[in-house]
Amino acid sequence: MEGRTRLRPTTAGIVIAILAVVVLAVDQFTKYLALENLPYEQRVPVWGDVLQFFLTRNSGAAFSLGEGVTWVFTIFLALAAIIIVYLAVTRVRGRLWAIVLGLLLGGILGNLTDRLFRAPGFAVGHVVDFIYTPWMMQAIYNVADMFIVTMMISAALLVLFGVRLDGTREPRAGAMADGAQDRVSSGETSASSLGRTDA
């Protein structure tokens, strides 16, 4: 079973790269559609308060946080992308980690592309946001933000459940205690048998 959840180094890298490219392409394509078809900073109802479009440009982090220090977020996104690529090459062998990190990398690259190549200039570009869900949060975001947030949560869950980057699982405390108890019981049984033999 463990072998099915582990990937060869090359395969893990390919999975991460493909997923990252797909997310990046979807993110940039939806931003292109938003820029071409939506009025700027005007609410466009799609499904009541469940889903609305509101095209805007964000100089801050995900969900319009931290505006005014755009270059800091550009550096942060670049470093995060570099770390994921490093892990992909050197450590990631688990199927779940490859999927999560691939989707996360795609989201990071989506917003990093905006930072690098959109107005007002290189490394200080504003991210295109257009998705608004009033029932859930008072923030406007994009496809990249969705993948960044959901995959960060997914990564935290993998860590919580003891799934290592190489696809193995950390032994549970209960299982370790049971194993120790079994070894003690086995030792006691052997000693008891030895005592009966000596008698």
LOLO-560053 format. One record per residue (C-alpha): residue number from 1; x, y, z negated; residue in one letter. Coordinates in steps of 0.02 Angstrom, whole numbers, m for minus. Layout:
! LOLO-560053
[NUM [X Y Z] a]
...
END
This chain:
! LOLO-560053
[1 [0 0 0] m]
[2 [142 119 m42] e]
[3 [219 92 129] g]
[4 [62 154 214] r]
[5 [72 320 123] t]
[6 [256 348 164] r]
[7 [324 417 327] l]
[8 [492 411 412] r]
[9 [588 576 404] p]
[10 [559 613 588] t]
[11 [375 569 578] t]
[12 [348 679 425] a]
[13 [430 825 514] g]
[14 [325 799 669] i]
[15 [163 791 568] v]
[16 [206 952 476] i]
[17 [256 1040 637] a]
[18 [100 989 733] i]
[19 [m19 1040 594] l]
[20 [72 1205 570] a]
[21 [61 1246 755] v]
[22 [m124 1201 763] v]
[23 [m168 1311 613] v]
[24 [m61 1453 681] l]
[25 [m146 1442 850] a]
[26 [m322 1438 775] v]
[27 [m282 1584 660] d]
[28 [m211 1693 798] q]
[29 [m350 1647 921] f]
[30 [m488 1691 796] t]
[31 [m399 1856 758] k]
[32 [m392 1892 944] y]
[33 [m578 1858 961] l]
[34 [m614 1969 811] a]
[35 [m512 2113 882] l]
[36 [m593 2096 1052] e]
[37 [m774 2078 997] n]
[38 [m804 2152 824] l]
[39 [m829 2337 782] p]
[40 [m697 2403 663] y]
[41 [m749 2410 480] e]
[42 [m933 2379 516] q]
[43 [m1029 2236 440] r]
[44 [m1093 2106 564] v]
[45 [m1219 1986 484] p]
[46 [m1200 1805 537] v]
[47 [m1293 1708 403] w]
[48 [m1364 1827 273] g]
[49 [m1250 1842 122] d]
[50 [m1170 1674 158] v]
[51 [m1063 1733 304] l]
[52 [m1030 1903 379] q]
[53 [m895 1976 490] f]
[54 [m805 2136 441] f]
[55 [m652 2177 544] l]
[56 [m514 2267 451] t]
[57 [m325 2274 437] r]
[58 [m239 2229 274] n]
[59 [m67 2291 221] s]
[60 [m71 2188 61] g]
[61 [m69 2003 19] a]
[62 [m206 1874 41] a]
[63 [m381 1942 10] f]
[64 [m319 2124 19] s]
[65 [m216 2113 m141] l]
[66 [m59 2217 m169] g]
[67 [m76 2346 m31] e]
[68 [67 2469 m11] g]
[69 [215 2349 m20] v]
[70 [195 2261 146] t]
[71 [380 2222 171] w]
[72 [385 2127 5] v]
[73 [249 2009 67] f]
[74 [339 1988 232] t]
[75 [495 1929 140] i]
[76 [390 1817 26] f]
[77 [302 1735 174] l]
[78 [467 1708 264] a]
[79 [547 1628 111] l]
[80 [396 1516 83] a]
[81 [403 1458 264] a]
[82 [590 1422 249] i]
[83 [564 1321 89] i]
[84 [428 1215 170] i]
[85 [537 1181 322] v]
[86 [682 1133 207] y]
[87 [570 1013 110] l]
[88 [503 941 273] a]
[89 [679 901 332] v]
[90 [754 838 170] t]
[91 [623 771 51] r]
[92 [445 751 115] v]
[93 [402 570 155] r]
[94 [226 561 83] g]
[95 [81 568 205] r]
[96 [m25 679 93] l]
[97 [117 800 61] w]
[98 [154 809 248] a]
[99 [m27 855 284] i]
[100 [m40 983 144] v]
[101 [127 1066 182] l]
[102 [92 1067 369] g]
[103 [m74 1157 346] l]
[104 [2 1274 217] l]
[105 [147 1316 333] l]
[106 [24 1354 472] g]
[107 [m70 1476 361] g]
[108 [90 1560 306] i]
[109 [151 1576 487] l]
[110 [m18 1648 538] g]
[111 [m3 1796 420] n]
[112 [185 1809 444] l]
[113 [156 1831 631] t]
[114 [44 1979 594] d]
[115 [173 2053 476] r]
[116 [310 2040 605] l]
[117 [223 2087 767] f]
[118 [69 2192 733] r]
[119 [54 2379 704] a]
[120 [119 2486 624] p]
[121 [286 2399 655] g]
[122 [404 2253 635] f]
[123 [399 2173 460] a]
[124 [267 2297 400] v]
[125 [124 2246 513] g]
[126 [m52 2239 444] h]
[127 [m142 2071 438] v]
[128 [m306 2058 532] v]
[129 [m450 2008 416] d]
[130 [m629 1982 470] f]
[131 [m717 1848 366] i]
[132 [m830 1908 227] y]
[133 [m928 1794 110] t]
[134 [m1016 1907 m17] p]
[135 [m1091 1761 m113] w]
[136 [m918 1692 m152] m]
[137 [m802 1842 m172] m]
[138 [m791 2027 m136] q]
[139 [m643 2008 m19] a]
[140 [m613 2001 167] i]
[141 [m497 1866 232] y]
[142 [m449 1762 383] n]
[143 [m417 1582 435] v]
[144 [m236 1587 375] a]
[145 [m291 1645 202] d]
[146 [m413 1499 192] m]
[147 [m276 1372 227] f]
[148 [m151 1456 110] i]
[149 [m271 1455 m38] v]
[150 [m346 1282 m10] t]
[151 [m177 1200 21] m]
[152 [m99 1282 m132] m]
[153 [m240 1206 m234] i]
[154 [m214 1039 m147] s]
[155 [m27 1044 m185] a]
[156 [m65 1080 m368] a]
[157 [m183 929 m372] l]
[158 [m50 816 m296] l]
[159 [72 870 m430] v]
[160 [m61 847 m564] l]
[161 [m97 669 m507] f]
[162 [88 627 m500] g]
[163 [109 610 m312] v]
[164 [292 639 m269] r]
[165 [355 718 m109] l]
[166 [424 550 m53] d]
[167 [252 469 m65] g]
[168 [281 373 m226] t]
[169 [182 402 m385] r]
[170 [245 443 m557] e]
[171 [205 301 m677] p]
[172 [62 343 m793] r]
[173 [96 354 m979] a]
[174 [m35 220 m1011] g]
[175 [41 103 m884] a]
[176 [214 129 m959] m]
[177 [147 94 m1133] a]
[178 [59 m64 m1071] d]
[179 [219 m122 m988] g]
[180 [318 m92 m1145] a]
[181 [188 m185 m1248] q]
[182 [193 m331 m1126] d]
[183 [382 m339 m1140] r]
[184 [371 m336 m1330] v]
[185 [238 m471 m1330] s]
[186 [341 m575 m1211] s]
[187 [491 m556 m1324] g]
[188 [391 m606 m1476] e]
[189 [323 m759 m1385] t]
[190 [499 m811 m1334] s]
[191 [563 m789 m1511] a]
[192 [418 m890 m1579] s]
[193 [449 m1029 m1456] s]
[194 [633 m1028 m1499] l]
[195 [591 m1040 m1684] g]
[196 [481 m1192 m1655] r]
[197 [618 m1273 m1552] t]
[198 [746 m1247 m1689] d]
[199 [629 m1323 m1818] a]
END
